[in-house]
């Protein structure tokens, strides 16, 4: 039972409640299913129009220079995308001639370690405390052709926007792959 | 800019002790019959055989100029970058005299990898095994428990093994273990004219976008190096999906894209560069296209270069450095055994580009080339599938075809050196011709033993 005082208290930066955690987890599982089923157009619908989708490269640095081990904005990245550029990439699959995914790979996106907090608008301009700042971990298994196997493990930091209709939308996503040299011949899926 | 460094380290005899390898430790095979440049045939065993691979490291990689880095990666003394020459790990750094030098990344004591960071800034390199420490000039400056060594132990004899020659060409740093190499510029020959189409747009030269894309491929390094030298032919098929994306929405690629004409340069050093010839060739980001001052480029580089290698194409500097001029993508195919390579790719942009143009070029490059690029994804698939089946006994013995454009190489009066048609295997034949020549030629390290 919430009291009037609770409702007035700012939720900025606070851990979200159990229902919200459940909602976010289900949202991620549905998203993972769309990617594993190759339903990319439906996946695009989960992305906000002002999406920033970034997967920087990571380097081995001396411990005292560790702060620099993730490539900065504007440096080398595996993905540095807008919703428009992701749509462009996805159109490729419709050509029927995207050989790196024809025959298609089998993938399984496992999403875990979900931690949900309300956005602190002081840290994220343009967002409100109704929006959510979410950390999660992923393990993506890719099996391709006869015996090709890849495991992509890493973490994501998202800002999920609570749209006017109550649905969640991915507005920001930073993906940190736990690899230095990419241990795969290409990245043909999304995270 | 040229700097020639005196060889030291292993090339210098230690005052105490001596080692000698048995002469038959490394057997050299005669590869004359594996490459037929006149008939345009290639034996697939050169992509699979472990002994041939070891011979490549000795005779192709060790004596050749190999790409190390871009000069823009070194601004202050102690800025360093670690990479490979063949399978040899090296540290490239700027010494106190602001000279780019390269050393074997292996401690002279017990051989541990000396530096385990990809790049950074340091005052010296200290081995984390026993603590031997080396200066930026490669000299050994600190040995824990030095008193335990014989009186005649001289630190001066145990400096890092230095790459004896490091030279740069328009921002690209190359090194070679060959103690008496043909100078870099001379070995590039006419190839430099084609490279300048990417590197010499104005007096300011090029800079690199931070970071290097690195990924693994299950394929022999020559598959990639050869393709970048000689293969526009694969573009329409392998990259059909990408070409569709670059066409206006809902339309097929224009005929002028599919039915291109152009030229392909090749030379006896194994270098190759192909490019469509067309006044409006450019494949790249609109922002970059609009910023580019084509009149100034025509003035500087001439019509033939602007309508050819500047606006599109592919190239390989033998053995394993390749680039795409329109994207500013430069890369090394590091050999990792006969069936594996590692791709290290940099994005190079004109220093004079304003921030937003540079950013447009960076984004365009990462979306088209690199491991997630709409073009490069499909290249990886081709090479790994060529490799995956090549161990079959019958498969391995079936020759590959490099006969397109046989005999078509000529001086065309517009582009330096000899060129063939855009769709041609001429540079592939030249690449493997050079490979065969080096594989059958004893390198300096063998001659000294004879």
Contacts between the chains, C-beta under 8 A, distances in Angstrom:
chain1	res1	chain2	res2	distance
A	56	B	211	7.9
A	57	B	211	5.1
A	57	B	212	7.6
A	57	B	213	6.4
A	57	B	214	7.7
A	59	B	117	7.8
A	59	B	118	4.3
A	59	B	119	6.8
A	59	B	211	6.9
A	60	B	116	6.3
A	60	B	117	5.3
A	60	B	118	4.7
A	61	B	117	5.4
A	61	B	118	7.0
A	61	B	119	7.7
A	61	B	120	5.7
A	62	B	117	4.9
A	62	B	120	5.5
A	62	B	122	7.4
A	65	B	117	7.4
A	65	B	120	5.2
A	65	B	121	7.3
A	68	B	120	8.0
A	71	B	210	6.3
A	71	B	211	4.4
A	72	B	210	6.5
A	74	B	209	7.3
A	74	B	210	7.1
A	74	B	359	6.6
A	74	B	362	7.0
A	75	B	209	6.3
A	75	B	210	3.4
A	75	B	211	4.3
A	76	B	209	6.5
A	76	B	210	6.4
A	76	B	211	2.9
A	76	B	212	6.3
A	76	B	213	5.4
A	76	B	347	7.2
A	76	B	366	7.5
A	77	B	211	7.9
A	77	B	366	6.1
A	78	B	213	7.8
A	78	B	366	7.7
A	78	B	370	7.4
A	78	B	371	6.4
A	78	B	372	5.2
A	79	B	366	7.7
A	79	B	372	5.9
A	80	B	362	7.9
A	80	B	363	6.1
A	80	B	366	6.1
A	81	B	367	7.8
A	85	B	363	7.6
A	85	B	367	6.2
A	88	B	245	6.1
A	88	B	367	7.6
A	89	B	367	7.1
A	89	B	374	6.2
A	91	B	244	7.9
A	91	B	245	6.0
A	92	B	241	4.6
A	92	B	242	6.8
A	92	B	244	7.6
A	92	B	245	5.7
A	92	B	374	5.4
A	93	B	241	7.8
A	95	B	240	6.6
A	95	B	241	4.0
A	95	B	244	4.7
A	95	B	245	7.6
A	96	B	241	7.9
A	97	B	240	3.8
A	97	B	241	4.5
A	97	B	244	7.3
A	98	B	241	4.1
A	98	B	377	7.7
A	98	B	378	7.1
A	99	B	238	6.7
A	99	B	241	7.5
A	99	B	378	4.8
A	99	B	381	5.3
A	99	B	382	7.6
A	100	B	377	3.9
A	100	B	378	4.9
A	100	B	380	6.7
A	100	B	381	4.4
A	101	B	377	7.8
A	145	B	385	7.8
A	146	B	388	7.9
A	148	B	384	7.5
A	180	B	118	7.3
A	180	B	214	7.2
A	181	B	214	4.2
A	181	B	215	6.4
A	181	B	216	6.3
A	181	B	342	6.4
A	182	B	213	7.8
A	182	B	214	6.5
A	182	B	215	3.8
A	182	B	216	6.9
A	182	B	371	5.4
A	183	B	215	7.9
A	183	B	216	6.0
A	184	B	215	6.7
A	184	B	216	7.0
A	184	B	371	7.1
A	185	B	215	6.9
A	185	B	216	6.8
A	185	B	217	5.0
A	185	B	218	6.5
A	185	B	371	7.6
A	185	B	380	3.8
A	185	B	381	7.3
A	185	B	383	7.9
A	185	B	384	5.4
A	186	B	215	7.4
A	186	B	371	5.0
A	186	B	372	6.9
A	186	B	376	6.8
A	186	B	377	4.2
A	186	B	380	4.5
A	186	B	381	7.3
A	187	B	371	5.1
A	187	B	372	4.2
A	187	B	377	7.6
A	188	B	372	7.7
A	188	B	377	5.4
